[in-house]
Structure formats: structure tokens, C-alpha cells
Amino acid sequence: MSQQIAVHPSLAHKTSDTAANVALWLVQILAAGMFFLAGASKLAGAPAMVALFGAIGVGQWFRYVTGALEITGAVALLVPALSGVGALLLAGVMTGAIATHLLVIGGNPVPPFVLLVATAIVAYGRRERTLRLLGVGH
């Protein structure tokens, strides 16, 4: 005799929501770590970062701004209410990084592209929180 276990549709939906939330948190934590390290190296004046921003040619102030944005975004990724906004901020920074690699300094744009995809996934996954924070939507 075979038995079938019936799963209530709302329970199945809740399980997939939980899995998606866990996956988003994993992406957020990994991205926050990457952005914190990158931002800290910029703010600390790591020689590679000083040389990189020297090659960009805008001035070292831009290194400080970029590092501060990366650390701010990293912290925001870890604050539930701010995670979507942090992801949008960092997606903008990575869009600029990709453009800089392609148009100014050369080099490999794949690392910022991967981080752009990660932050875009978080921004999309946390869009309801962002809209709620902005007072828009439902």
C-alpha cells in the first residue's frame, strides 16, 4: 500500500520563500564581506588601490569616496530594512567600476560584473523592503 503525503499549497509556498530568503542572506553576507574588504583597502591606502586610482586620473579623493560607499553599502546589506537600498547603492558603484575598466584603465571587468549581478539579485529580492522604506507601493 502506498501512501501519499499531501502538502498544503501555502506550506509549499512558505518553504520556497524561506529557501529564497536564506539564499538572499547568503549572497548578502558574501557580498558584504567582499565590499567591506575592498572598501577598507581603499580607505587604508593600500598601494595597489592608490596606484589604481592614480591610473583613473580623477584624484585620490575618488578612492576615499568609493571606499566609503563600499563600506556603507556593505553595512546596509546586513541591515534587513536597508539591504535593498545597500544593494542598489553597490550596484551603482559596480556599474561605475565596470565602465572604468572598459573605458579608462583596462583590466578585467569580470570581478565587478560578478558583484553587480550579486547586488542586482539582492536589490530585486529585497525590492518590497526598499519600496516600503521609501513609502511607495502596497
C-alpha positions in Angstrom: 0.0 0.0 0.0 1.5 3.3 -1.0 0.9 6.4 1.0 1.0 9.9 -0.4 1.7 12.9 1.8 -0.3 15.9 0.9 1.5 19.2 1.2 -0.8 22.2 1.7 -0.1 24.7 -1.1 0.5 27.5 1.4 3.1 25.4 3.2 4.9 24.7 -0.1 4.9 28.4 -0.9 6.3 29.2 2.6 9.1 26.7 2.2 10.2 28.2 -1.1 10.0 31.7 0.4 12.2 30.5 3.3 14.7 29.0 0.9 14.8 32.2 -1.2 15.3 34.3 2.0 18.2 32.1 3.1 19.8 32.2 -0.4 19.5 36.0 -0.4 21.1 36.3 3.0 23.9 34.1 1.9 24.5 36.4 -1.1 24.2 39.5 1.1 26.7 38.2 3.6 29.3 37.2 1.0 28.9 40.4 -0.9 29.1 42.5 2.3 32.4 40.8 3.1 33.8 41.4 -0.3 32.7 45.1 -0.3 34.0 45.6 3.2 37.4 44.3 2.3 37.6 46.3 -0.9 36.4 49.5 0.8 38.8 49.0 3.7 41.7 48.6 1.3 40.8 51.8 -0.4 40.4 53.8 2.8 43.6 52.3 4.3 45.6 53.4 1.3 46.7 50.0 0.1 49.4 50.7 -2.5 47.5 48.8 -5.2 44.4 50.9 -4.6 46.5 54.2 -4.6 48.0 53.1 -7.9 44.7 52.1 -9.4 43.0 55.3 -8.6 46.1 57.2 -9.8 45.6 55.5 -13.1 42.0 56.5 -13.2 43.2 60.1 -13.1 40.5 61.8 -11.1 42.4 62.1 -7.8 42.8 60.2 -4.6 39.6 61.8 -3.2 37.7 59.4 -5.5 39.4 56.4 -3.8 38.1 57.7 -0.5 34.6 58.3 -1.8 34.5 54.8 -3.4 35.8 53.1 -0.3 33.3 54.9 1.9 30.4 53.9 -0.5 31.6 50.3 -0.5 31.7 50.1 3.3 28.4 52.0 3.7 26.8 49.6 1.2 28.3 46.5 2.9 26.9 47.6 6.3 23.5 48.3 4.7 23.4 44.8 3.1 23.5 43.4 6.7 20.7 45.6 8.0 17.4 43.9 6.9 15.4 47.2 6.3 18.3 48.7 4.4 19.5 45.6 2.4 17.8 46.6 -0.8 19.0 50.2 -0.7 22.5 49.0 0.1 22.3 46.6 -2.9 21.2 49.5 -5.2 24.0 51.7 -4.0 26.6 49.0 -4.6 25.1 48.1 -8.0 25.7 51.7 -9.0 29.3 51.6 -7.7 29.9 48.4 -9.7 28.4 49.8 -12.8 30.9 52.7 -12.5 33.7 50.2 -11.9 32.8 48.2 -15.0 32.7 51.4 -17.1 36.0 52.5 -15.6 37.6 49.1 -16.5 36.2 49.2 -20.0 36.7 52.9 -20.9 39.6 54.2 -18.8 42.1 51.8 -17.2 41.6 48.5 -19.0 41.9 45.3 -16.9 39.5 42.6 -16.1 35.8 43.8 -15.6 34.6 40.3 -14.6 35.0 40.8 -10.7 32.9 44.0 -10.7 30.5 42.4 -13.1 30.0 39.4 -10.7 29.4 41.8 -7.8 27.0 43.8 -9.9 25.0 40.6 -10.6 25.1 39.7 -6.9 23.9 43.1 -5.8 21.2 43.2 -8.5 19.9 39.9 -7.3 19.7 41.2 -3.7 18.1 44.5 -4.9 15.4 42.6 -6.8 14.9 40.1 -4.0 14.6 42.8 -1.4 12.5 45.2 -3.6 9.5 45.1 -1.3 11.5 46.2 1.7 13.0 49.0 -0.3 9.6 50.2 -1.6 8.2 50.0 2.0 11.2 52.0 3.2 10.6 54.7 0.6 6.8 54.7 1.3 6.0 53.5 -2.2 3.9 50.6 -3.3 1.5 48.4 -1.3 
